[in-house]
């Protein structure tokens, strides 16, 4: 990344943020979405392919993680044989800069540590070890919210990648400058790093925030290494007597040299920190064995403080007995928590329902990792996240893994079969999905999750009559379940039966008035009937409930067909700005359409189409002959001027004898762009006969020239369509 370069793809460079031994980070502006981002690349070396593998490894790691305390990866960009990470820009400074002024206030230090523990719990849940936690890799924004950055050493296996820090480029241990004081003893000794190594490193950071100096430091690398391996840091309460004894005990345990005596998971460390801060709802997670803490503090010459620990623990609702901690805050029975979690999965439209379900199932699994029902529940909750919040492929992979683990643990559990069926369905293995739905139906007849999944799978396969039959049965069995009316509306819409779809979505809203997705769906059916003004009003009603991507997307479409392309682009941009929506190819394509007809935005349109095609390929690679996917692929490539690819995909679509209205319409527009007017007019007649919304046909700018053709007027006459 040289100073002479002004653009990296759609990103306009705006100055260097920082540079290290291996790479450089610059500030840039996304000229499409008009937001500030950070671009990271490796410094060029004699082994560019190795550099690319390093940055790809970091990208693959970050792609799996979505958390407010972990820097967000937007995408990868390649230019001039160099690969760049495009990441969230954090307007702030590294914790290392803040620590130059000395120790932090107690509450600030604990809040920062707690946020990082929460983020690292997610990291470790993906079987990832960060491997390089230190103040320089923690950025505080203007409100002191921390972001963990630099996953360049993150690994799933641990040893080779962490030791690469010591031997990178043939360097000696001196290449660990600034990192060695935070490395766990077992890592220095060449053992594999795991979550417990990150716990040690974060303990060293927390010590430094509280003490205002490093836990382990000396004048040389060798002396520092000796202190990490053999010495204890000065007691925190000797430096700051006001630090509570339970906080000191927490840090001591995080810095245990014996990895077996450390907290074994970051979640347990987080629970202990929450209890130490006085959050009684987390007291049940405080697993500090009393005899262990007593031994630890004896090294601090602090026998009198032991009594204070017991008193403090009691104040948090913790009672010591037989060397273990028991709490008077008893969790509900597993059966109750499972029922609560499944209810949240079923009624996922409720605010925070998906995340609350994941939390419930995750807590059960933290106590019993082999709990088949909880694994199935977590899989279903993850798929809800994948379908309703963010289509991140990593989320689907996690859901699939939990589903398969559940089915392996108990193949006779209905919920395990349902979860595995959902996972198979979203991985496009419909044969296996239906086999598993059959098994689930035998084990638990009429389960609403089975009925929902079966209908959804049939709809995806284009079997609208089959999906309709399942949904009608589901409504008969569960007349108060809004999701089945929503599913019925979707199928009717696919068939071009917009009035029936409208009534189904109105029933869904009547049952669940605060579901913004239902408002988006209802508005679509109104628009398809030519009631666009009413559709926009319904969108506004939905936006009063929630700033929702689908509502903004629909609003953009309605503005587009009114010829208000600039305003449409703004609505589509808002869609992509909302968290979790940049993985949807049709959002990018809609933005591209608006840019295509906005003066001066032609190059932005091309970039957005390319991004839509990139995202579409993931689905298309799994279902290469899927007509809906190919109809989109043909249209996007045609708009980019790639006629050959457009024609190939269109041939796949037209090989089907029967097509739903939307696919006929896309084929019409594609043929018109390909200058095949005769075929376009024939396809347009089929589109009108299928019941596609005439207001879109009459207002699509792609068909403006076709509408000047006398054959258009003849078509209107044959169909007895009056259009001014």
Secondary structure by P-SEA (a helix, b strand, c coil): ccccccccccbbbcccccccccbbbbbbbccccbbbbbbbbccccccaaaaaaaaaaaaaaaaacccccccccccccccccbbbbbbbbbcccccccccccccccaaaaaaaaaaaaaaaaaaaaaccccccccccccccccccbbbbccccccccccccccccccccccccccccccccccccccccccccccaaaaaaaaaaaaaaaaacccccccccaaaaaaaaacccccccccccccccaaaaaaaaaaaccccccccccaaaaaaaaaaaaccccccccccccaaaaaaaacccccccaaaaaaaaaaaacccccccbbbbccccccaaaaaaaaaaaaaaccccaaaaaaaaaaaaaaaaccccaaaaaaaaaaaaaaaccccccaaaaaaaaaaaaaaaaaccccaaaaaaaaaaaaaacaaaaaaaaaaaaaaaccccaaaaaaaaaaaaaacaaaaaaaaaaaaaaaccccaaaaaaaaaaaaaacaaaaaaaaaaaaaaaccccaaaaaaaaaaaaaacaaaaaaaaaaaaaaacccaaaaaaaaaaaaaacaaaaaaaaaaaaaacccccccaaaaaaaaaaaaacccaaaaaaaaaaaaaaaaaaaaaaccccaaaaaaaaaaaaaacaaaaaaaaaaaaaccccccaaaaaaaaaaaaaacaaaaaaaaaaaaaaacccaaaaacccccccccccaaaaaaaaaaccccc
